[in-house]
């Protein structure tokens, strides 16, 4: 009887944690999806709501002489987004989410198009932190490739699924 009671208590203890984790995973993906929608809309004010003020985006692309590593602060990225020519569309698929309490990492392949024309692809990693006002992106690390890109399971840009 004691073993049965222990098993029942363990199940009831795990269920809320599982529900909380599911909610957090959904909330994290809501922020990631909002990031791309707001980027396409060039909505700087919306982006400021989902990104920390002091974060940094790091990227790299392979060059003839090795990797070209670059970085930009969140503030500088948002300034450049407001001035960007064309309509930027970045699409992701198969995101993998790692959670631990109030931190999350999302790892996902992407492709990027400007005005419907393919520009590049790569891998994104987003770091997020959950504060009193919810999940926010604290930083991004990404690769940039213009060749040998994984074919997107989403089909061509603008295709309805």
DOVOBA-179535 format. One record per residue (C-alpha): residue number from 0; chain; x, y, z. Coordinates in steps of 0.001 Angstrom, whole numbers, plus 500000, padded with zeros to 6 digits. Each point is the difference from the previous one (the first is absolute). Layout:
<recs>
+-----+--------+--------+--------+--------+
| num | cadena |     xx |     yy |     zz |
+-----+--------+--------+--------+--------+
| NUM |      A |      X |      Y |      Z |
...
+-----+--------+--------+--------+--------+
</recs>
This chain:
<recs>
+-----+--------+--------+--------+--------+
| num | cadena |     xx |     yy |     zz |
+-----+--------+--------+--------+--------+
|   0 |      A | 500000 | 500000 | 500000 |
|   1 |      A | 502828 | 502407 | 500822 |
|   2 |      A | 501560 | 499398 | 496575 |
|   3 |      A | 496689 | 500708 | 498282 |
|   4 |      A | 499522 | 503203 | 501981 |
|   5 |      A | 503567 | 501097 | 499145 |
|   6 |      A | 499384 | 499291 | 496294 |
|   7 |      A | 496733 | 501976 | 500005 |
|   8 |      A | 501637 | 502958 | 501767 |
|   9 |      A | 502891 | 499909 | 497527 |
|  10 |      A | 497599 | 500077 | 497044 |
|  11 |      A | 498079 | 502972 | 501435 |
|  12 |      A | 503283 | 501798 | 500689 |
|  13 |      A | 501199 | 499509 | 496412 |
|  14 |      A | 496778 | 500947 | 498215 |
|  15 |      A | 500104 | 503737 | 500879 |
|  16 |      A | 503698 | 500187 | 499055 |
|  17 |      A | 499188 | 498415 | 496663 |
|  18 |      A | 497124 | 502419 | 499433 |
|  19 |      A | 502249 | 502947 | 500941 |
|  20 |      A | 502684 | 498757 | 497630 |
|  21 |      A | 497479 | 499679 | 497176 |
|  22 |      A | 498806 | 503556 | 500660 |
|  23 |      A | 503581 | 501275 | 500061 |
|  24 |      A | 500860 | 498210 | 496735 |
|  25 |      A | 496949 | 501565 | 498351 |
|  26 |      A | 500839 | 503434 | 501435 |
|  27 |      A | 503613 | 499735 | 498812 |
|  28 |      A | 498880 | 499068 | 496476 |
|  29 |      A | 497471 | 502853 | 500067 |
|  30 |      A | 502912 | 502389 | 500596 |
|  31 |      A | 502101 | 498416 | 497234 |
|  32 |      A | 497102 | 500108 | 497527 |
|  33 |      A | 499272 | 503601 | 501003 |
|  34 |      A | 503650 | 500873 | 499352 |
|  35 |      A | 499709 | 498935 | 496365 |
|  36 |      A | 496564 | 501548 | 499455 |
|  37 |      A | 501163 | 503289 | 501520 |
|  38 |      A | 503198 | 499887 | 497929 |
|  39 |      A | 497967 | 499638 | 496792 |
|  40 |      A | 497757 | 502877 | 501107 |
|  41 |      A | 503086 | 502036 | 501025 |
|  42 |      A | 498175 | 500657 | 503273 |
|  43 |      A | 502768 | 501348 | 502218 |
|  44 |      A | 497690 | 500793 | 502939 |
|  45 |      A | 498643 | 496450 | 499944 |
|  46 |      A | 503532 | 498593 | 499892 |
|  47 |      A | 500969 | 502092 | 503021 |
|  48 |      A | 497265 | 498201 | 501948 |
|  49 |      A | 501485 | 496538 | 499356 |
|  50 |      A | 503750 | 500753 | 500082 |
|  51 |      A | 502146 | 501134 | 502901 |
|  52 |      A | 501397 | 503468 | 499581 |
|  53 |      A | 503623 | 498971 | 500430 |
|  54 |      A | 500205 | 496769 | 497984 |
|  55 |      A | 502284 | 499180 | 497098 |
|  56 |      A | 499566 | 498117 | 496730 |
|  57 |      A | 503112 | 498093 | 498874 |
|  58 |      A | 500413 | 498509 | 496565 |
|  59 |      A | 502576 | 498445 | 497775 |
|  60 |      A | 500449 | 499133 | 496376 |
|  61 |      A | 502772 | 497931 | 498525 |
|  62 |      A | 502348 | 501974 | 497792 |
|  63 |      A | 503050 | 499239 | 497911 |
|  64 |      A | 502243 | 500769 | 502963 |
|  65 |      A | 497910 | 498316 | 502682 |
|  66 |      A | 496909 | 501016 | 501920 |
|  67 |      A | 498867 | 503602 | 499947 |
|  68 |      A | 498559 | 500514 | 503496 |
|  69 |      A | 497886 | 503077 | 500637 |
|  70 |      A | 497721 | 501373 | 502695 |
|  71 |      A | 497394 | 502681 | 500468 |
|  72 |      A | 498175 | 501182 | 503101 |
|  73 |      A | 496246 | 499612 | 500191 |
|  74 |      A | 499663 | 503799 | 499802 |
|  75 |      A | 502168 | 500237 | 496864 |
|  76 |      A | 498130 | 497082 | 498410 |
|  77 |      A | 496669 | 501739 | 500580 |
|  78 |      A | 501341 | 503256 | 498549 |
|  79 |      A | 501116 | 498146 | 496848 |
|  80 |      A | 496669 | 498149 | 499804 |
|  81 |      A | 498112 | 503300 | 499904 |
|  82 |      A | 502134 | 501149 | 497041 |
|  83 |      A | 500079 | 496671 | 498157 |
|  84 |      A | 499033 | 499955 | 496334 |
|  85 |      A | 497594 | 497339 | 498778 |
|  86 |      A | 497902 | 497495 | 501915 |
|  87 |      A | 502103 | 497613 | 502112 |
|  88 |      A | 498522 | 496545 | 500542 |
|  89 |      A | 501810 | 497452 | 502117 |
|  90 |      A | 498452 | 496555 | 500343 |
|  91 |      A | 500871 | 497341 | 502547 |
|  92 |      A | 499129 | 496328 | 500377 |
|  93 |      A | 500594 | 497146 | 502422 |
|  94 |      A | 500858 | 502189 | 502995 |
|  95 |      A | 501589 | 498229 | 502949 |
|  96 |      A | 499296 | 501568 | 503377 |
|  97 |      A | 502042 | 499451 | 503145 |
|  98 |      A | 498505 | 501284 | 503256 |
|  99 |      A | 501317 | 500338 | 503520 |
| 100 |      A | 497920 | 502033 | 502427 |
| 101 |      A | 500146 | 503552 | 498613 |
| 102 |      A | 502468 | 499439 | 497155 |
| 103 |      A | 499358 | 498631 | 496542 |
| 104 |      A | 501978 | 499364 | 496845 |
| 105 |      A | 498401 | 499492 | 496596 |
| 106 |      A | 502086 | 498411 | 497227 |
| 107 |      A | 498517 | 500022 | 496501 |
| 108 |      A | 500967 | 500022 | 496332 |
| 109 |      A | 498807 | 502964 | 497945 |
| 110 |      A | 499883 | 501528 | 496563 |
| 111 |      A | 499876 | 503710 | 499271 |
| 112 |      A | 498386 | 501800 | 497073 |
| 113 |      A | 499850 | 503694 | 499156 |
| 114 |      A | 497084 | 501081 | 497815 |
| 115 |      A | 499365 | 496314 | 499279 |
| 116 |      A | 503545 | 499367 | 498734 |
| 117 |      A | 502181 | 497450 | 501811 |
| 118 |      A | 502924 | 501630 | 501796 |
| 119 |      A | 501487 | 497406 | 502348 |
| 120 |      A | 499364 | 497219 | 502484 |
| 121 |      A | 501583 | 498715 | 503176 |
| 122 |      A | 499428 | 499043 | 503589 |
| 123 |      A | 498573 | 502264 | 502727 |
| 124 |      A | 500389 | 499673 | 503734 |
| 125 |      A | 497912 | 502262 | 502193 |
| 126 |      A | 500622 | 500440 | 503722 |
| 127 |      A | 497015 | 501084 | 502051 |
| 128 |      A | 499422 | 500921 | 503622 |
| 129 |      A | 496667 | 500055 | 501818 |
| 130 |      A | 499580 | 503075 | 502174 |
| 131 |      A | 497041 | 501646 | 501685 |
| 132 |      A | 498739 | 501113 | 496575 |
| 133 |      A | 500359 | 496595 | 498338 |
| 134 |      A | 502510 | 498485 | 497585 |
| 135 |      A | 502434 | 502324 | 498218 |
| 136 |      A | 502767 | 499364 | 497493 |
| 137 |      A | 503341 | 500757 | 501652 |
| 138 |      A | 502181 | 499153 | 497029 |
| 139 |      A | 500253 | 498246 | 496656 |
| 140 |      A | 502829 | 498066 | 498355 |
| 141 |      A | 499611 | 499029 | 496360 |
| 142 |      A | 501855 | 498770 | 496952 |
| 143 |      A | 499664 | 501433 | 496494 |
| 144 |      A | 500344 | 497797 | 496903 |
| 145 |      A | 499156 | 500881 | 496434 |
| 146 |      A | 500780 | 496510 | 498639 |
| 147 |      A | 499420 | 496381 | 501043 |
| 148 |      A | 496813 | 500883 | 501824 |
| 149 |      A | 497686 | 497387 | 501428 |
| 150 |      A | 496787 | 499926 | 497990 |
| 151 |      A | 497192 | 501537 | 501991 |
| 152 |      A | 497072 | 497702 | 500701 |
| 153 |      A | 497852 | 503163 | 499783 |
| 154 |      A | 500286 | 500125 | 496210 |
| 155 |      A | 500563 | 503239 | 498116 |
| 156 |      A | 499335 | 503302 | 501799 |
| 157 |      A | 496356 | 500981 | 499913 |
| 158 |      A | 498823 | 496409 | 499423 |
| 159 |      A | 496940 | 499164 | 502022 |
| 160 |      A | 500162 | 496913 | 502145 |
+-----+--------+--------+--------+--------+
</recs>
